[in-house]
Amino acid sequence: MAILEVNNLNLGFNCESGFKQALFDVSFCLERGKMHALVGESGCGKTVSAMSILQLLPKTARITGGEIFYNNENLLTMPQRRLQKLRGAKIALIPQDPMTSLNPLYTIGDQLLEVIRIHQGLQGEEARKKAVTALEMVQIPCAKERIRAYPHEFSGGMKQRAIIAMALACNAEILIADEPTTALDVTIQAQIMNLLKEIKDNLKTAILLITHDLSLVGENADYVSVMYAGRIVENAPVNEFFTNTSHPYSLALLKSLPSAGKGKKLQTIPGQPPSIQQFIQGCRFNLRCEHCMDICKNVVPPVYKVGEEHFSACFLHKDDQCSIE
């Protein structure tokens, strides 16, 4: 059952040259106890889509259409006071850079306790016990002592665990993990992803994983949405995605992954992703697509069902007559 649904979200930015649209009819949903990965190249709209859920957007941003339902409540029409109570409590953010996400002037405990006081209403020893329990849940050793440490006394992986603990302390139902392993070494990356999987499985938390790393998606996610230039081009269960990739862009991403075999030339996607200033008629991938047809240059492709829970926005699937090899 979906705990959060994003339906036909449209968003743009007020620029010096006028209003420029950045998101085009973005739709996806999160289910309890599942990890949904949102993938694509840098600048494709992954983070701004996630920030739209929390409405933590720059002043120049403007949502022009769509709905975002959390437990059947539309977050886009919700009063700000009600939304503020949900942020951090029921919908929590794990930011991209743990090194700069904690205040260096306050201890880890002070920052945890502030979250607990605001969202849980607990005080004194009761709040402190809750904070220690949260640190223990994310496997920080000697939590009773480390709660008095400052951020500079924590490694990058430990800081990321402390940020996750803040979400767990408030019993968040949804975690938005914005490239949570980017600033960490490979060993710590695996530890953080294993921790997120344990949270998902044991607490039935819904997790939105924003990443450009398809290896993380294959190992950890349950469902994947591929995004290109502000539009979702493919939605699929992870196993189906890797065994029956249906959109040319998704296939190009997979082919560009480094191969374990020796002597194989790394394949790249020709060209560059379009900027927000660039107007593209038809399919937004048509300038870089090796399968581009005349219709792709003039008409936005609809979404075709290509499998059970598997959807692709590509004219190659019109009338179910083509597959991509």
ABEGO torsion letter per residue (X at the ends): XBABBBBGBBBBBBBAAEBBBABBGBBBBBBBGBBBBBBEBBGAGAAAAAAAAAGBBBAABBBABEBBBBGGBBAAABBAAAAAAABGAABBBBBABAAAABBAABBAAAAAAAAAAAAAGBBEAAAAAAAAAAAAAAGBBGAAAAAABBAAABBAAAAAAAAAAAAAAAGBABBBBBGAAAABBAAAAAAAAAAAAAAAAAAGBBBBBBBABAAAAAAABABBBBBBGGBBABBBBAAAAAABBABAAAAAAAAABBBABBGBBBBBBBEBBBBAABBBBEBAAAAABAABBAAAAABBBBBBBABBGBBBBBAAABGGABBBX
